[in-house]
């Protein structure tokens, strides 16, 4: 380990996010660690006890593997895997190599799926492909469980063998209870070998259409009080400037982060809603 830093905002400034090193986030605090190379990281990580593994790998906007984060019960994982394989084949990308992980407990059911044989140039290309897969498989129940927030420009993705702070939901290959050292490097989304992996290129027309339909969010310009408070929040404080801080009172879906939030608070300026989590990572 060559560098350990506190502070969430620092991670966006690290020049090592895009595959020039391994950057991990420590669950439960604001500490990040950087390793110079895969060998150094793997030697350190695989020698930890399971109870010590509380980490997520930071993914940047550069080359990355396809993945799905699914929150909810999937009655038959084989349907999900078959849908992914069929879509890759239909799109002319051959048969993908798939890693399927269980992260479930009696408290929560969730899964990760990673395609280790293909990669994209950036997170936008990966997200477009994900949306197309969901549309192709729209009749399959698993599509309702997908969290598309894992394709953001800076995102933490739980490492194999890790759990979150104060939870007991370790991530392991489906049907196993320990890390597989042979496949572990394949589970790292930014670990790209351009000589052995197939590159998936998204047509420029699709990229252009994506940016047209996802314009940058406008900056708040009005100081008028909000006309309505979003569901799931209550007003904590109204400042003289017109800024209204909100406390979350129940989980809701956040359209900015494209995921369900359980604890994140927010604020409003006029009718402009801003999620604290979204603001801190963009």
C-alpha positions as CSV (number, residue, x, y, z in Angstrom):
1,X,0.0,0.0,0.0
2,X,1.6,3.3,-1.0
3,X,-1.0,5.9,0.0
4,X,-3.9,6.2,2.4
5,X,-6.0,9.4,2.5
6,X,-9.0,10.6,4.4
7,X,-11.7,12.7,2.7
8,X,-14.4,11.7,0.3
9,X,-13.8,14.5,-2.2
10,X,-10.1,13.5,-2.6
11,X,-11.0,10.4,-4.5
12,X,-12.1,12.4,-7.5
13,X,-8.7,14.0,-7.7
14,X,-6.7,10.8,-7.6
15,X,-4.9,10.4,-11.0
16,X,-4.8,6.6,-10.4
17,X,-8.6,5.9,-10.6
18,X,-8.5,5.0,-14.4
19,X,-6.6,1.8,-14.3
20,X,-3.1,3.1,-13.4
21,X,-3.4,1.6,-9.9
22,X,-5.9,0.1,-7.5
23,X,-8.0,2.5,-5.4
24,X,-10.3,1.1,-2.7
25,X,-12.7,2.7,-0.3
26,X,-12.9,1.6,3.4
27,X,-16.6,0.9,4.3
28,X,-17.7,2.9,7.4
29,X,-15.3,5.8,7.1
30,X,-14.0,8.3,4.5
31,X,-10.6,6.6,4.0
32,X,-9.2,5.6,0.6
33,X,-6.1,3.5,-0.1
34,X,-4.1,3.3,-3.4
35,X,-2.0,0.4,-4.5
36,X,0.6,0.8,-7.2
37,X,-0.3,-2.5,-9.0
38,X,-2.5,-5.5,-8.9
39,X,0.0,-7.8,-7.3
40,X,0.6,-5.6,-4.3
41,X,-3.1,-5.2,-3.7
42,X,-4.0,-8.8,-4.2
43,X,-1.2,-10.0,-1.8
44,X,-2.4,-7.6,0.9
45,X,-6.2,-8.2,0.4
46,X,-6.2,-12.0,0.1
47,X,-4.3,-12.3,3.4
48,X,-6.9,-10.4,5.4
49,X,-9.4,-12.2,7.6
50,X,-13.0,-12.2,6.3
51,X,-14.1,-9.9,9.1
52,X,-11.4,-7.4,8.1
53,X,-12.6,-7.1,4.5
54,X,-14.8,-4.0,4.3
55,X,-13.9,-2.6,1.0
56,X,-15.2,-1.4,-2.4
57,X,-13.0,-0.7,-5.4
58,X,-13.4,2.7,-6.9
59,X,-14.2,2.7,-10.6
60,X,-13.5,5.8,-12.7
61,X,-14.8,6.9,-16.1
62,X,-12.1,5.0,-18.1
63,X,-12.0,1.4,-19.5
64,X,-14.2,-1.0,-17.4
65,X,-16.0,-4.2,-17.4
66,X,-19.8,-4.8,-17.7
67,X,-21.6,-5.4,-14.4
68,X,-25.0,-5.5,-12.9
69,X,-25.9,-4.6,-9.3
70,X,-29.3,-6.3,-8.4
71,X,-31.2,-5.5,-5.2
72,X,-34.1,-8.0,-4.7
73,X,-35.0,-11.6,-5.0
74,X,-34.1,-13.3,-8.3
75,X,-36.1,-16.5,-8.4
76,X,-34.0,-18.1,-11.1
77,X,-30.5,-16.7,-11.7
78,X,-30.2,-18.9,-14.8
79,X,-32.7,-16.7,-16.6
80,X,-30.6,-13.6,-15.8
81,X,-27.4,-15.2,-17.0
82,X,-29.1,-16.6,-20.1
83,X,-30.6,-13.2,-21.0
84,X,-27.1,-11.6,-20.7
85,X,-25.5,-14.3,-22.8
86,X,-28.2,-14.0,-25.5
87,X,-27.9,-10.3,-25.7
88,X,-24.1,-10.4,-26.1
89,X,-24.6,-13.0,-28.8
90,X,-27.3,-11.0,-30.6
91,X,-25.2,-7.9,-30.6
92,X,-22.3,-9.8,-32.2
93,X,-20.0,-10.0,-29.2
94,X,-19.8,-13.7,-28.8
95,X,-20.4,-15.6,-25.6
96,X,-19.4,-13.7,-22.5
97,X,-17.6,-15.2,-19.5
98,X,-19.8,-14.4,-16.5
99,X,-19.1,-14.2,-12.7
100,X,-22.2,-14.3,-10.5
101,X,-22.0,-13.2,-6.9
102,X,-24.3,-13.6,-4.0
103,X,-24.4,-10.8,-1.4
104,X,-27.5,-11.9,0.5
105,X,-28.5,-12.5,4.1
106,X,-31.7,-12.6,6.1
107,X,-31.6,-8.8,6.1
108,X,-31.3,-8.1,2.4
109,X,-31.0,-9.9,-0.9
110,X,-28.7,-8.7,-3.6
111,X,-26.4,-10.0,-6.3
112,X,-23.6,-8.8,-8.6
113,X,-23.0,-10.0,-12.1
114,X,-19.7,-9.3,-13.9
115,X,-18.7,-10.0,-17.5
116,X,-14.9,-10.7,-17.3
117,X,-14.3,-11.3,-21.0
118,X,-15.3,-7.9,-22.5
119,X,-14.7,-4.2,-21.7
120,X,-16.0,-0.7,-22.6
121,X,-14.0,2.4,-23.2
122,X,-15.8,4.4,-20.5
123,X,-18.8,4.4,-18.1
124,X,-21.2,6.1,-20.6
125,X,-20.7,3.3,-23.1
126,X,-21.2,0.7,-20.3
127,X,-24.4,2.5,-19.2
128,X,-25.9,2.6,-22.8
129,X,-25.2,-1.1,-23.2
130,X,-26.8,-1.8,-19.8
131,X,-29.9,0.2,-20.7
132,X,-30.2,-1.7,-24.0
133,X,-29.9,-5.0,-22.2
134,X,-32.7,-4.1,-19.8
135,X,-34.9,-3.0,-22.7
136,X,-34.1,-6.3,-24.5
137,X,-35.0,-8.3,-21.3
138,X,-37.9,-6.1,-20.2
139,X,-40.2,-9.2,-19.7
140,X,-37.8,-10.8,-17.2
141,X,-38.5,-10.0,-13.5
142,X,-34.8,-9.4,-12.8
143,X,-34.8,-6.1,-14.7
144,X,-36.8,-4.5,-11.9
145,X,-33.9,-5.2,-9.5
146,X,-31.2,-3.4,-11.5
147,X,-29.4,-0.5,-9.9
148,X,-28.0,1.5,-12.8
149,X,-26.1,3.8,-10.5
150,X,-23.1,1.6,-10.8
151,X,-22.3,3.2,-14.1
152,X,-21.6,6.6,-12.7
153,X,-18.3,8.4,-13.4
154,X,-17.0,7.6,-9.9
155,X,-18.5,4.6,-8.2
156,X,-17.5,2.2,-5.4
157,X,-18.2,-1.5,-6.2
158,X,-17.9,-4.0,-3.4
159,X,-14.9,-6.4,-3.7
160,X,-15.3,-10.1,-3.6
161,X,-15.0,-11.3,-0.1
162,X,-16.0,-8.0,1.5
163,X,-19.0,-6.8,3.4
164,X,-20.2,-3.4,4.5
165,X,-19.5,-1.9,7.9
166,X,-21.8,-3.3,10.6
167,X,-23.3,-5.8,8.1
168,X,-22.8,-9.5,7.6
169,X,-23.3,-9.8,3.8
170,X,-20.0,-11.0,2.3
171,X,-19.8,-11.1,-1.4
172,X,-18.8,-14.5,-2.8
173,X,-19.3,-16.4,-6.0
174,X,-22.7,-18.0,-6.1
175,X,-22.8,-21.2,-4.1
176,X,-19.4,-20.6,-2.4
177,X,-18.3,-19.1,1.0
178,X,-14.7,-18.1,0.2
179,X,-12.7,-16.0,-2.3
180,X,-11.5,-17.8,-5.4
181,X,-7.9,-16.5,-5.9
182,X,-7.9,-17.6,-9.5
183,X,-10.9,-15.6,-10.6
184,X,-10.4,-12.7,-8.1
185,X,-8.4,-10.5,-10.6
186,X,-11.3,-11.0,-13.2
187,X,-13.7,-9.6,-10.7
188,X,-11.9,-6.2,-10.6
189,X,-13.8,-4.0,-13.0
190,X,-10.9,-1.8,-14.0
191,X,-8.4,-4.7,-14.5
192,X,-8.4,-4.7,-18.3
193,X,-6.2,-6.8,-20.5
194,X,-6.7,-5.5,-24.1
195,X,-4.8,-8.5,-25.5
196,X,-7.2,-11.1,-24.2
197,X,-10.5,-9.2,-23.7
198,X,-12.9,-8.1,-26.4
199,X,-13.6,-4.4,-26.7
200,X,-17.3,-3.3,-27.1
201,X,-17.6,-0.1,-29.1
202,X,-20.8,1.9,-28.8
203,X,-21.7,3.7,-32.1
204,X,-21.1,7.5,-32.0
205,X,-24.8,8.0,-32.9
206,X,-25.9,6.3,-29.7
207,X,-23.4,8.3,-27.6
208,X,-24.6,11.5,-29.2
209,X,-28.2,10.6,-28.4
210,X,-27.3,9.8,-24.8
211,X,-25.8,13.2,-24.2
212,X,-28.8,14.9,-25.9
213,X,-31.2,13.1,-23.6
214,X,-29.0,13.6,-20.5
215,X,-28.1,17.3,-20.5
216,X,-26.1,18.7,-17.5
217,X,-28.3,19.7,-14.6
218,X,-28.9,23.5,-14.5
219,X,-27.5,25.4,-11.6
220,X,-30.1,26.8,-9.1
221,X,-31.1,30.3,-9.9
222,X,-34.2,31.0,-7.9
223,X,-34.4,31.8,-4.2
224,X,-38.2,31.3,-3.9
225,X,-39.4,28.7,-1.4
226,X,-40.2,25.3,-3.0
227,X,-43.8,24.7,-3.9
228,X,-43.7,21.1,-2.8
229,X,-41.5,18.8,-0.7
230,X,-40.6,15.5,-2.3
231,X,-42.0,12.3,-0.9
232,X,-39.8,10.7,1.7
233,X,-38.6,14.0,3.2
234,X,-39.5,16.5,5.9
235,X,-38.3,20.1,6.2
236,X,-35.4,20.5,8.7
237,X,-34.6,24.2,8.2
238,X,-35.6,27.2,6.0
239,X,-32.8,29.7,5.6
240,X,-33.2,33.4,4.8
241,X,-31.5,32.8,1.5
242,X,-34.4,30.5,0.5
243,X,-32.4,27.3,0.8
244,X,-34.5,24.5,2.4
245,X,-32.7,21.6,4.1
246,X,-34.5,18.3,4.1
247,X,-34.3,15.3,6.4
248,X,-35.1,11.8,4.9
249,X,-37.8,10.0,6.7
250,X,-38.1,6.9,4.4
251,X,-36.3,5.3,1.5
252,X,-37.1,6.6,-2.0
253,X,-35.8,6.4,-5.5
254,X,-33.4,9.2,-6.4
255,X,-33.5,10.2,-10.1
256,X,-30.2,12.0,-9.9
257,X,-28.2,9.1,-8.5
258,X,-30.4,6.5,-10.2
259,X,-30.7,4.4,-7.1
260,X,-32.8,3.9,-3.9
261,X,-31.5,6.0,-1.0
262,X,-32.2,5.0,2.6
263,X,-30.3,7.6,4.6
264,X,-29.2,10.5,2.4
265,X,-30.6,13.9,3.1
266,X,-31.1,16.7,0.5
267,X,-31.9,20.4,0.1
268,X,-33.9,22.6,-2.2
269,X,-33.4,26.1,-3.7
270,X,-36.7,27.2,-5.2
271,X,-38.1,24.1,-6.9
272,X,-34.6,22.8,-7.6
273,X,-34.0,19.5,-5.6
274,X,-30.4,18.5,-4.8
275,X,-29.4,15.2,-3.3
276,X,-26.4,15.5,-0.9
277,X,-24.9,12.3,-2.2
278,X,-25.2,13.4,-5.8
279,X,-23.7,16.8,-5.0
280,X,-20.7,15.3,-3.3
281,X,-19.8,13.0,-6.2
282,X,-20.4,15.4,-9.1
